[in-house]
Amino acid sequence: MKYYFPFGETVHPLIQQDRSPKKVFVLGVYASAVHARWKKENIIVSAAIAVASEPRIFWDGNQQEASEIISRIRIPEEMGVLEPAGSHLNGPSAKVLDDHILAPLGFKRNDAWLCDLLPETRLNRHQLDVIEKKYAPQAKIYGLNDVTIPKRPSTFCDKSRCAEIVSELEESKAELLVLLGDIPIRQFLNRVAEVKFKNLKEYVDLYGYGNSSQIVINDKVYKVLPLTHPRQIGKLGTHIKKWHKLHCDWENRQ
């Protein structure tokens, strides 16, 4: 089934493109999107409306790429124009990944195999509000498509998807598995390995923040390193000070 963004772009899954052996496997939650600033008569209708799938997994928000992607989207002149959203609104998690997770571990992006529990984007509460209040009324007037992307779910990973991720992990040849936040622990790791913890807090209580431990998946031993979500690390919107501080302390020790 195809899902459609505002203004007609289709959703496509974001998966690891470089399939050569890697040193670290990073597992996030779900894919993000390219965000545009929507303006009409020099008035901002929306500072950040999701309009297309990112060009690659954990995209860094490159402004030139954003401009090229957004320039291909045609909207009725009466609805205004689209331009790249602010640089902090595209690719913030990728910047955190590169600078505050991979770099302290001694890795570069090409050392990492990147994966999400859900490889397609979903609509969070903010995007739902933009679509319902700003886009949908205009779309009816000008005959544009309905937005069919599902809202952000509570379950991102089922048994079948877990098996796909394990297959990717094995293909990657990585010996270190980095998990970003509670959800990959609960919905992936707890289904494929026997561990003594169910969330990041329990892991930190057992091993300390930023310390790896050993796990077994499909009879293969890996080091696992659960870290807090990039949202906490980069203070991206609502965040918990405790997790931000713990991660900063860990970075300073590297």
Secondary structure as the mmCIF struct_conf table of DSSP 4:
data_model
#
loop_
_struct_conf.conf_type_id
_struct_conf.id
_struct_conf.beg_label_comp_id
_struct_conf.beg_label_asym_id
_struct_conf.beg_label_seq_id
_struct_conf.end_label_comp_id
_struct_conf.end_label_asym_id
_struct_conf.end_label_seq_id
STRN STRN1 TYR A 4 TYR A 4
HELX_RH_3T_P HELX_RH_3T_P1 PRO A 6 GLY A 8
HELX_LH_PP_P HELX_LH_PP_P1 GLU A 9 GLU A 9
STRN STRN2 THR A 10 THR A 10
HELX_LH_PP_P HELX_LH_PP_P2 VAL A 11 VAL A 11
BEND BEND1 GLN A 17 GLN A 17
BEND BEND2 SER A 20 SER A 20
BEND BEND3 LYS A 23 LYS A 23
STRN STRN3 VAL A 24 ALA A 31
STRN STRN4 ALA A 33 LYS A 40
TURN_TY1_P TURN_TY1_P1 GLU A 41 ASN A 42
STRN STRN5 ILE A 43 SER A 53
BEND BEND4 PRO A 55 ARG A 56
TURN_TY1_P TURN_TY1_P2 ILE A 57 PHE A 58
HELX_RH_AL_P HELX_RH_AL_P1 GLN A 63 SER A 71
TURN_TY1_P TURN_TY1_P3 ARG A 72 ARG A 72
HELX_RH_3T_P HELX_RH_3T_P2 GLU A 77 MET A 79
STRN STRN6 VAL A 81 PRO A 84
HELX_LH_PP_P HELX_LH_PP_P3 ALA A 85 GLY A 86
HELX_RH_3T_P HELX_RH_3T_P3 SER A 87 LEU A 89
BEND BEND5 ASN A 90 GLY A 91
HELX_RH_AL_P HELX_RH_AL_P2 PRO A 92 VAL A 96
HELX_RH_PI_P HELX_RH_PI_P1 LEU A 97 LEU A 102
HELX_RH_AL_P HELX_RH_AL_P3 ALA A 103 LEU A 105
TURN_TY1_P TURN_TY1_P4 GLY A 106 GLY A 106
HELX_RH_3T_P HELX_RH_3T_P4 ARG A 109 ASP A 111
STRN STRN7 ALA A 112 THR A 121
STRN STRN8 LEU A 123 LEU A 123
HELX_RH_AL_P HELX_RH_AL_P4 ARG A 125 VAL A 130
HELX_RH_PI_P HELX_RH_PI_P2 ILE A 131 TYR A 135
HELX_RH_AL_P HELX_RH_AL_P5 ALA A 136 TYR A 142
TURN_TY1_P TURN_TY1_P5 GLY A 143 GLY A 143
HELX_LH_PP_P HELX_LH_PP_P4 LEU A 144 VAL A 147
HELX_LH_PP_P HELX_LH_PP_P5 ILE A 149 PRO A 150
STRN STRN9 LYS A 151 LYS A 151
HELX_LH_PP_P HELX_LH_PP_P6 ARG A 152 ARG A 152
BEND BEND6 SER A 154 SER A 154
HELX_RH_AL_P HELX_RH_AL_P6 LYS A 159 SER A 172
TURN_TY1_P TURN_TY1_P6 LYS A 173 LYS A 173
BEND BEND7 GLU A 175 GLU A 175
STRN STRN10 LEU A 176 LEU A 180
BEND BEND8 GLY A 181 GLY A 181
HELX_RH_AL_P HELX_RH_AL_P7 ASP A 182 PRO A 184
HELX_RH_PI_P HELX_RH_PI_P3 ILE A 185 LEU A 189
HELX_RH_AL_P HELX_RH_AL_P8 ASN A 190 VAL A 192
BEND BEND9 ALA A 193 ALA A 193
BEND BEND10 LYS A 196 LYS A 196
BEND BEND11 LYS A 198 ASN A 199
HELX_RH_AL_P HELX_RH_AL_P9 LEU A 200 TYR A 207
TURN_TY1_P TURN_TY1_P7 TYR A 209 GLY A 210
STRN STRN11 SER A 213 ILE A 217
TURN_TY1_P TURN_TY1_P8 ASN A 218 ASP A 219
STRN STRN12 LYS A 220 LEU A 227
HELX_RH_AL_P HELX_RH_AL_P10 PRO A 230 ILE A 233
TURN_TY1_P TURN_TY1_P9 GLY A 234 LYS A 235
BEND BEND12 GLY A 237 THR A 238
HELX_RH_AL_P HELX_RH_AL_P11 LYS A 241 ARG A 253
#
